[in-house]
Every structure is written in C-alpha cells, then in structure tokens.
Amino acid sequence: MEVKIRTRSALMRLIALAMFLTLVWAYAQLEWGAPQSVKQRVVQARGSILSADGRVLATSVNGKRVYPQGTLAGQLIGMMGATEGLEGLEAAYNGALTSGQNLKLTLDSQVQAAAESALARAVPDHQAEYGSVMVLETRTGRVLAAATYPPFNPNEWRQFSQEQRRNRPFIDLFEPGSTVKALVVAAALNEGLTTPNTLYSTPMSRFVGGRWGSRIGDAVAHPSTLTTQGILRYSSNVGMTHIVEKFEPKRMREYLASYGFGQEVALPVVPTGRGSLRPLAEWGDLVRATNSFGQGMNGTNLQLVAAFNVLANDGQYVSPRLIENAGGLERREVLRPEVARTTRQLLLNVINEGIFGQAGIKGYDLAGKTGTAQVVVDGRYSSTVYDSVFAGFLPAEAPRVTITVMVHGAKQRHHGSQLAAPIFREISAQVLSSWGAAPHAQNEP
C-alpha cells in the first residue's frame, strides 16, 4: 500500500509540474511572443494616427504596425511593440487606439516637415548635438509642429537609442536665456514699472545683490544709456537689472508662473516636463536680476512657446492642444491686450533694427527675441556649452503662429542670432508660402 501511495504521489507531482510548465510556456508566449494570429488580430484592430491635414502617421497593414511618413514626427508618435504602444502617442493613447479609435492630431504635416528640415540643415552645420522646434497656432493653442533632430524612424525603432527616441520639445529642460527678457519687459509694462522709452544707465557690467551679489555683464557692445526698446535690441543684462529693480519679487515670480514656467502643462496623457522656478524665499536682488534674463530657471520648448504665445495672443495664455476636438483648454489673462501689442512692436523693432539679416524676411513683419544660454555642466555654468534659442511670431501685428527654436551644444556659431534665429526665419518663410501671403512694402532697414 505504501509503495502505491508513493507511486501515486510521484505521478501527481509529475502532472502538477507539467501543468505548471505549460502555464509558464503559455505566459511566455503572450508576454514575449504571442501567437502570430493573436498579434495580427490585435494590431489589425488598432486605430490609426492622423495629422490634421489627413496624412496617415501610424496605421496597421496585414497585421503589422507601420509608419508611412517615416521620420516625420517620429519621436512624438513613438512606436508599438507586439501588442501595445511602448513610447510616444502610441503608449499615451494605447487604450483608445487598442479599442479601434483613430487619433487625429493638430499637427500640420507641411509645417512639421518644414521644422524638421530646418533643424536637419542647421544642427549638423553648426556641429550641435540636438535641437527642437515648436509651432503653435496663436488663437487656439493647436500644436502645428513639434520637431526633434536627430530624426527617429518608428519603423526601425530597435536601431535607435533611448536618447534618439526622446520627444525633446515636450520633456527636455533648458534655461531659456534672453528670450525671457521680452516676457519680463511685458510684465514690467503691465505693472507700470517702465515704458518703451524709459532711459537707463547701461555700463557694460554692474554689481548686483549686495554683499553676496555678483557682477552682471553684457556680451554685445552698446551705448552707455539705453531705453527699454534698446535693452531688448542689444539684449542687455545690465539694462534688465534696472528694469526689475522695483519689481516686487513675489509679483515678478507670479508673472513667470502665469506664463507657465514651473507649472504642469494642461496637455492630457502625454508626458511633459514641468521645469522649475526658484522658491520665493530665495528671491533676493541677485535671483530677481538673473531671472530677468532667463538664468536660474528652466522649462521645456513646449512651455516657452506657450509663454511667448501670450504676447502673440493679446495677453491671453492658452494651453497647447495636440488632439483635435479635445476639450478642457486652459485660458487665463496674463497681460492687458494693449501691453501685449506694445511688446509685439518692441520685438518687431528688435528684428528690423537689429537682426533683420538673421531673422527677418523682406516684405513681412516678423517679431521675436534671441537667447544664448550657458549650460550648467558639473554644477557650474560652462564657458563652452550653450543652448541657442529663439522665440517669435508672425505676422507681428496680428500673429497667427508662434515659433520657438532650441539647439543644444553647437561648436560653431552658437549665438542665438547665428543659429536659432535663421531656423526661425526658414520655418517662417515656409509657413508664409503655405498661406500664399503676399509681401507688403519693403521693411528692411
């Protein structure tokens, strides 16, 4: 009897082990390699991703996920694994796509292609590491382009590193540098702290911050006195320290937050960077001064384009929108409309009177501001690594689009006016051409 029990027990253990191994094998097939018929059914039923102008960016063909436009918006679209989205919109909207819903984006494929092409020419030419561009429709906040260079092809995603797959305009943080001067000047105008013609003493350097302060200097030679308009034209850090001297720190920080810096972007589902502003307790004279020219704070290109769009949109912040017909838009008044219009005129003059050759187009009114930001390396601002930035909009009087450019780590001609501004000009030319906009009387100085 005892032998029979032992034999039966061994047999039961053997059966149990076989059942366990069968379950492990079945799970492995689902997890690492579902049966081909299952995978094909899952993929085939998946919804497509479309641009606003009807281009198919992702779809399913014969049980396989394909990306007909190749690298166009590759980092934004992301990619799909065997049965689910892995990165980008494929992952963020996996549930909706899996249920067979199509996803229609606000992207304009022509504007996206123009942004990617401009980056593809400029980034290698300046021996930079990477770059990104954002284009926003002014009144609605619709994202018309979110471009990254180097490119990424989702059809061949296994050949690309995680860094190459980064959706840089939405998640990379950087100090926006002197582009912030335009936003701070607008805030000061709104508070009645300055006027376009207020005159300031502007030596090439100035000590700010008392005992624990620092010497702030300018990079571009300029007259010893400058108006507010001149401070923007020559991008004077010293001039900005004067403009914000009477700006109550709490109030100035509130403006930067209202522009969207250090805040979550109201863009559902899609991962975005928040960026940061220094805590109010640290806002002494020096922090206030450095923040006035975009140092000591950071944000994403998505945040920068939304912030500059306030100037273009008559003082109204409108949250960026990526999916057509998606509700929940966030709107708020940051500046009075007349202040936004005055600031647009100042930025039109910045281009027409200062950097027309780099950022202007004959016969059209473009407005904007450059930035050249030192990058923190090993806890210190580097003297060799820079972010080249430009933020602007067009047409200046009644803007329809806002455009921001950021290129990191250029080894040749790294200044914003040399690198980011020409990218802005090239994209603007393509946009104007797509509108069929006729030039007016020549505006070149």
TIGUKOL-484609 format. One line per 5 residues: number of its first residue (from 0); their letters; for each residue y, x, z of C-alpha. Coordinates in steps of 0.2 Angstrom, whole numbers. Last residue first. Example, Ala and Ser with C-alpha at 12.3 -4.5 7.8 and 13.67 -1.06 7.14 Angstrom:
<rs>
1> SA> -5/68/36; -22/62/39
</rs>
This chain:
<rs>
444> PENQA> 494/81/-213; 480/71/-222; 484/53/-222; 483/49/-241; 486/31/-245
439> HPAAG> 472/19/-242; 454/23/-246; 442/8/-252; 428/4/-240; 412/1/-250
434> WSSLV> 403/-3/-233; 389/9/-237; 402/22/-243; 411/21/-226; 395/23/-217
429> QASIE> 390/39/-227; 408/46/-224; 407/43/-206; 390/52/-205; 397/67/-213
424> RFIPA> 413/67/-202; 403/65/-186; 392/80/-191; 408/89/-195; 415/86/-177
419> ALQSG> 398/92/-169; 398/109/-176; 415/118/-178; 426/106/-168; 413/105/-154
414> HHRQK> 413/124/-153; 396/132/-156; 400/142/-172; 383/152/-171; 370/153/-158
409> AGHVM> 370/134/-155; 361/129/-139; 362/110/-139; 370/98/-152; 377/82/-146
404> VTITV> 385/68/-158; 393/52/-154; 398/38/-166; 407/21/-163; 407/8/-177
399> RPAEA> 418/-6/-182; 434/0/-176; 451/-9/-179; 465/3/-179; 454/19/-179
394> PLFGA> 442/14/-193; 431/21/-186; 425/28/-170; 424/44/-160; 414/56/-149
389> FVSDY> 410/74/-152; 399/87/-143; 393/104/-144; 382/109/-129; 384/127/-125
384> VTSSY> 373/142/-120; 381/160/-120; 393/160/-105; 381/150/-94; 387/140/-80
379> RGDVV> 377/144/-65; 361/137/-56; 348/146/-66; 357/140/-83; 370/127/-82
374> VQATG> 377/123/-99; 395/126/-104; 402/111/-113; 412/111/-129; 419/93/-132
369> TKGAL> 428/86/-147; 438/69/-147; 439/55/-159; 448/44/-171; 446/41/-190
364> DYGKI> 458/33/-202; 453/34/-220; 461/41/-236; 456/59/-234; 442/60/-221
359> GAQGF> 445/69/-205; 433/78/-193; 433/97/-197; 448/98/-209; 458/85/-199
354> IGENI> 456/95/-183; 473/95/-175; 486/83/-182; 476/70/-190; 461/72/-178
349> VNLLL> 470/72/-162; 483/59/-169; 469/46/-172; 464/50/-154; 481/46/-147
344> QRTTR> 481/30/-158; 465/25/-151; 472/28/-133; 486/16/-137; 474/3/-143
339> AVEPR> 463/4/-127; 479/3/-117; 484/-13/-126; 467/-21/-123; 468/-18/-104
334> LVERR> 454/-6/-98; 437/-8/-90; 433/-27/-94; 415/-31/-92; 401/-36/-104
329> ELGGA> 382/-35/-101; 371/-42/-114; 356/-53/-107; 349/-59/-123; 338/-51/-136
324> NEILR> 342/-58/-154; 338/-41/-162; 331/-28/-151; 341/-12/-148; 357/-18/-138
319> PSVYQ> 369/-6/-130; 379/-14/-116; 397/-20/-120; 411/-12/-110; 428/-21/-115
314> GDNAL> 444/-11/-117; 449/-16/-134; 431/-12/-141; 435/5/-148; 441/12/-132
309> VNFAA> 426/4/-123; 415/11/-137; 418/28/-130; 408/23/-114; 394/15/-124
304> VLQLN> 393/31/-135; 393/42/-120; 379/32/-111; 367/33/-126; 371/52/-128
299> TGNMG> 365/53/-110; 374/57/-94; 382/71/-84; 395/75/-71; 401/92/-64
294> QGFSN> 412/95/-79; 418/82/-90; 437/87/-92; 444/75/-78; 428/78/-69
289> TARVL> 433/96/-66; 450/91/-59; 443/77/-47; 430/90/-41; 443/103/-37
284> DGWEA> 455/91/-28; 441/84/-17; 428/72/-22; 413/77/-12; 413/62/-1
279> LPRLS> 413/51/-17; 396/57/-22; 396/67/-38; 392/57/-53; 375/56/-61
274> GRGTP> 364/53/-76; 354/37/-78; 342/42/-92; 333/29/-102; 316/22/-104
269> VVPLA> 315/6/-115; 310/-10/-105; 327/-19/-105; 343/-9/-110; 356/-13/-97
264> VEQGF> 359/6/-95; 357/11/-77; 373/19/-69; 379/37/-66; 391/35/-81
259> GYSAL> 393/18/-87; 412/17/-92; 414/7/-76; 406/22/-66; 419/33/-74
254> YERMR> 433/21/-69; 426/19/-51; 427/38/-49; 445/38/-54; 448/24/-41
249> KPEFK> 439/33/-27; 448/50/-31; 466/42/-31; 474/48/-47; 490/57/-42
244> EVIHT> 484/74/-48; 474/67/-62; 487/70/-76; 491/87/-69; 473/93/-69
239> MGVNS> 471/86/-87; 485/98/-93; 476/113/-86; 460/108/-95; 470/107/-111
234> SYRLI> 461/99/-126; 474/105/-138; 476/88/-146; 472/79/-129; 485/89/-119
229> GQTTL> 497/86/-134; 496/67/-133; 499/68/-114; 514/79/-117; 513/98/-117
224> TSPHA> 523/112/-110; 519/130/-111; 514/128/-129; 496/130/-134; 482/144/-136
219> VADGI> 464/136/-135; 452/141/-121; 461/134/-106; 459/139/-88; 455/132/-71
214> RSGWR> 456/144/-56; 446/138/-42; 448/130/-25; 441/133/-8; 458/137/0
209> GGVFR> 467/125/-10; 459/115/-24; 467/120/-41; 473/137/-47; 481/136/-65
204> SMPTS> 477/144/-82; 485/144/-99; 501/138/-92; 504/119/-95; 519/111/-87
199> YLTNP> 518/93/-91; 528/80/-102; 525/62/-102; 525/56/-120; 508/46/-120
194> TTLGE> 512/39/-103; 505/43/-86; 500/36/-69; 502/18/-74; 484/14/-69
189> NLAAA> 479/9/-87; 487/25/-94; 477/35/-81; 461/26/-86; 465/30/-104
184> VVLAK> 468/48/-100; 451/49/-91; 442/41/-106; 450/53/-118; 447/68/-107
179> VTSGP> 429/63/-106; 426/71/-123; 431/87/-115; 414/91/-108; 400/78/-110
174> EFLDI> 388/87/-97; 371/84/-103; 356/73/-99; 342/70/-111; 334/52/-110
169> FPRNR> 341/40/-123; 348/51/-136; 333/63/-134; 319/52/-138; 307/66/-134
164> RQEQS> 292/69/-146; 297/87/-150; 296/91/-132; 279/83/-130; 273/94/-143
159> FQRWE> 269/88/-161; 253/90/-171; 244/76/-162; 258/64/-168; 254/65/-187
154> NPNFP> 258/48/-192; 271/47/-179; 282/60/-188; 294/69/-177; 311/77/-183
149> PYTAA> 320/92/-175; 332/83/-173; 335/66/-165; 343/50/-171; 348/34/-163
144> ALVRG> 356/23/-176; 363/6/-178; 362/2/-160; 370/-16/-158; 384/-16/-145
139> TRTEL> 391/-32/-152; 409/-28/-155; 408/-9/-159; 391/-7/-168; 384/9/-160
134> VMVSG> 379/25/-169; 371/38/-158; 367/56/-163; 355/69/-156; 353/88/-157
129> YEAQH> 341/102/-155; 339/121/-153; 354/127/-162; 354/141/-176; 371/134/-183
124> DPVAR> 363/131/-200; 347/125/-192; 357/111/-182; 369/107/-196; 358/101/-211
119> ALASE> 345/92/-201; 358/84/-190; 367/77/-205; 351/70/-212; 346/62/-196
114> AAAQV> 362/53/-195; 362/47/-213; 344/41/-212; 349/31/-196; 364/24/-205
109> QSDLT> 353/19/-220; 339/12/-209; 351/1/-199; 343/-1/-182; 345/-17/-173
104> LKLNQ> 326/-18/-171; 314/-32/-176; 298/-32/-166; 284/-42/-173; 273/-52/-161
99> GSTLA> 254/-50/-163; 249/-51/-144; 247/-32/-144; 265/-30/-150; 272/-40/-136
94> GNYAA> 262/-31/-123; 265/-14/-130; 284/-16/-130; 288/0/-121; 272/9/-127
89> ELGEL> 275/7/-146; 294/7/-143; 292/25/-138; 276/33/-131; 257/29/-130
84> GETAG> 255/11/-138; 238/4/-136; 220/3/-144; 216/20/-151; 233/28/-148
79> MMGIL> 250/21/-154; 265/31/-158; 284/33/-153; 297/22/-162; 312/31/-155
74> QGALT> 305/48/-158; 301/44/-176; 317/36/-180; 314/40/-198; 300/54/-198
69> GQPYV> 288/44/-209; 295/28/-216; 278/20/-218; 272/23/-200; 254/18/-200
64> RKGNV> 242/10/-187; 224/9/-194; 213/-6/-195; 215/-8/-214; 234/-7/-213
59> STALV> 244/-10/-197; 263/-8/-196; 277/3/-190; 294/6/-197; 294/-8/-210
54> RGDAS> 312/-8/-218; 320/-25/-217; 338/-22/-214; 337/-24/-195; 323/-11/-195
49> LISGR> 305/-18/-192; 291/-14/-180; 275/-23/-184; 264/-34/-173; 246/-28/-168
44> AQVVR> 231/-39/-175; 225/-25/-186; 225/-13/-172; 215/-23/-160; 202/-28/-174
39> QKVSQ> 201/-10/-180; 198/-3/-163; 184/-16/-159; 175/-13/-176; 176/6/-173
34> PAGWE> 168/5/-156; 180/11/-143; 182/29/-142; 189/37/-126; 191/22/-114
29> LQAYA> 180/9/-123; 166/21/-127; 167/29/-110; 166/13/-102; 150/9/-112
24> WVLTL> 142/26/-108; 146/24/-90; 138/6/-90; 123/13/-98; 122/27/-86
19> FMALA> 122/15/-72; 109/4/-79; 98/19/-82; 100/25/-64; 96/7/-57
14> ILRML> 80/7/-68; 75/24/-62; 79/19/-44; 69/4/-46; 54/14/-53
9> ASRTR> 55/26/-38; 55/12/-26; 40/3/-35; 30/20/-34; 34/22/-16
4> IKVEM> 29/4/-12; 13/7/-21; 9/23/-12; 12/14/5; 0/0/0
</rs>
